[in-house]
Each structure stands twice: as C-alpha cells, then as structure tokens.
C-alpha cells in the first residue's frame, strides 16, 4: 500500500536546491506548491514536477512580502489541501567585500534570506497549529555556523536562521507540539545563483569546492521532511569537516579563510558585466535557468556522508561490530602468542 500524498510548499522553487527538492517531492507523488518570483522559471519547474509524477501549483510571490506570502499559503490550502510540509529555501545574496555593499542591498538580502524564512514559518504555523501536525524544513548551510569572506550578508542571514530555528524548536518541544521543525545544513552546491547573484568580484563567482549537484541537497531535504525528529542534518563531507573544524579551531579557520577564501570563490574567467542580478528583480522571468548552475563538470552527484548521516544508527552498529570483531581478533592473537 502506497503512502498518502502530501501537500508540500517549497519557496525558491524555480531554481537550484528549491527546484531539485520540488522535483524530489514530485517523484514521491506529492502535490507541490512552488513559490518564487520568476514566472518562466516557475512554469518550467512546475512542468518538471508534473513530469516526475507530482501535482504542481506554481505561485509567483516575493517571500519578503509577508502579506503576499500568507495569501499564497491560503491559496495552497484552498486549491491543494492542508499543508503537511513547508520547505524554506528562497534566498538572494551579494558577492562583495562588506564595505562595498550599500545599506539598502544588505537590507534586501536580509529581508529575503532571513525574514523570508521567518514569514514562511509564520504562515506554515498559522495553518498547522489548529491541526497540531506538520513539518517545517529550513534549508541552511555550513555558513550558518562558519562565516566566510565576500558573503557577509548571506552568512549573517544563515546565522540568524540557525538561532531562530533553535529558539522555535525549543518552544514547540515545551508545548509538546505535534509540529516538527528541522534544519538541513548544505555544502557548496552547483546552483544558478552564481550566474545571477549581484556580484562586485572581478571574476565569475563560484561555490567553494568540493561542489555537489542540487539533487544531493534535495535528497537531504526530502529525507529531513520524512524524518523531522532530528534537530538538523548535514549534507556533504565538506559541511561536516567545516563545522567540526570551526568548533575545534575557529581562530585557525579565520586565518585560513582570510588567505584562501577570496580566490576559492572565483573562477579564472572575468565576470560578465551584463550578467543578470536577481537582488531586486527575478533573473528567470523570461528565461529558465533550471536547477543546475554552470559547474556540472566540477560537481559530484552523490555524497557518502549524506547516506551515513541518514543511517547513522546502522553505521554506528556496523562500526561497533567491527570494533568488537577487531578486539576479539587481537585478543585471540595475543592468546596464541603466549
């Protein structure tokens, strides 16, 4: 007997992780509301979800507009049914040294990339609370813990989401609520953002290697939505390594990133001065960028760390069995040499 169809909302669904996640839910037969600004990207994403086997409802909306976002949530429930899963993904950014970012640009990044998550969570909870059920997935980043140069606005937003989600989770636990919230911390992902982000870098922006394909991130989101009892998930070995290193030696990591972080976030190709900028207006209004960015050749389609993270109980059991077996073998060897 198959699982019941879920009603899923994904913000930032026209490209990158949001789009790949929407398709993943579509493959499961879910009804997916796709929220984003770019109408051409939304239409193409909806077609992808339908082709995967799901039901799609594209809704053009700016997540920084809380009234419009809440109206979108109302439309989802009216046309699809009660929302089971809400996934916050939408963001924008500025690649630049801090002193070159205008106050209104910094404000806009914060409104979309942080307050968009807050407003989305408010809209989800407003509808989930009366039913005392539902799941909210916050798509985070290793940069929610570890700031890097040239991305002060984005790092600040991700740090804010981390604190907001932790505080909300403790409130829900206090209430013994049936609603779950979890966060998925992402590595560098091959998304279109590097071709449409507002950039003042001399060369084309790139994710810091190693780079993963959006489908890897989407598998993390899909799993988290099905298993939201964990407070957070890490996707990619680089995420795990970064968070562990930052916890152990943050000062050393500061100096390492100061030395390598500028070059690592740029290709050797000059930035196109005419590339689109999606800070104020969507880049995919008349053109669909798809889920992938321009770094397919450099990106991995899988992550062993993600598989291990999702099955850490089984991994621990196998590791324990190996240790016990090794200890027994060593003991037998010692006895045999006496």
Buried (B, 14 or more C-beta within 10 A) or exposed (E): EEEEBBBBBBBBBBBBBBBBBBBBBBBBBBBBBBBBBBBBBBBBBBEBBEEBEBBBBBBBBBBBBBEBBBBBBEBBBEEBEBBBBBBBBBBBBBBBEEEEBEEEBBEBBBBBBBBBBBBBBBBBBEBBBEEEEBBBBBBBBBBBBBBBBBBBBBBBBBBBBBEBBEEBBEEBEEEEBEBBBBBBBBBBBBBBBBBBBBBEBEBBBBBBBBBBBBBBBBBBBBBBBEEBEBBBBBBBBBBBBBBEBBEEEEEEBBEEBEEEBBEBBBBEEEBEEEBBEBBEEBBBBEEBBBBBBBBEEBBBEEBEBBEBBBEEEEEEEEEEEEEEEEEEEEEEEEEEEE
